[in-house]
């Protein structure tokens, strides 16, 4: 079990992240962003501060301004950001679009964008999901056809995280084959301001932002192709595995904070002259919450280590982590609201934000049912 314990360096990183979040990213700001109907949905200033700490470059190579560390290190930071419900574009920019460029892009694309990703000097988005696809990354109806020396794209993408403010969007489009075929998919890097691109902001139940992106005959040059057109299936799989582990780590942070907040309430709230945490029924429920948190922690750490080691079962463990967190975070958040009683149901209390985020994150990049099915398919069933 030693591989599931933080190293001394990771513990120091965790404390640094916790201190930073405590000072700069209190949960109260989420309410302010929501009530102001902030057009961006996060703080560009805080995103820049995160870049100054080097966190977006944790898993990027040193050649592109990164720290060349691993996902086990990144997971430590993401847990602290998740505990604060920080909506900054880490998932969209680093784990999704950034990884698509890192794993599949040309040298020119990497040299142009990855140093800016590491410095949090850019917002990127990955448009890989389509209406009705239900998490299937290869269900791609968007088409890319040759147009002179470049390409012409047409189709619709939804749930494009932070797509409404992204400087560049990596779009999956079919260059050959039928809609559900793994082969024949290409990735293309486009500017959000390109003619024919229409972006409509979407808001998730937790008030985070995504976008509906329509491509109407969008023309791009040959240099917009991210890797070989038609061979993006393997790249998408690797990108999504990394994003699943990162998202699961962020969810673990929210899940842990919801549990900790509830334990503090059980200690402080008095009824009949005693703390309600002394009631046996609530002790049992709290124990179940603790078990869910620790199971989730083990799966996230195991999945992150597997990515870092290049293990054969990294994809399996990524789906295990997301399935476990999709179920566990919702369960813990539900219990947190219930055990706070009437105050937990009010908008004035922060615990409700954790339930909303749990519900949104539950289905993001695939819900528990999808990932149990993926786990079985990867095992040959």
Secondary structure, DSSP 8 states (H G I E B T S, - for coil): -GGGS--HHHHHHHHHHHHHHHHH--THHHHHHHHTT-SSSS-HHHHHHHHHTTGGGTTS-GGGT-----HHHHHHHHHHHHHTT--STHIIIIIIIIHHHHHH--HHHHHHHHHHHHTT---EEEE---TT-TT-TT----EEEEETTEEEEEEEE---TTTTT-SEEEEEEESSS-TT-STTEEEEEEETTSTTEEEEEEE-TTS-EEEEEEEEEEEE-GGGBSSSTTB-HHHHHHHHHHHHHHHHHHHHHHHHHHHHHHHHHHHH-EETTEEGGGSHHHHHHHHHHHHHHHHHHHHHHHHHHHHHHT-TTHHHHHHHHHHHHHHHHHHHHHHHHHHTGGGGGSTTSTHHHHHHHHHHHHHTT--HHHHHHHHHHHTT-
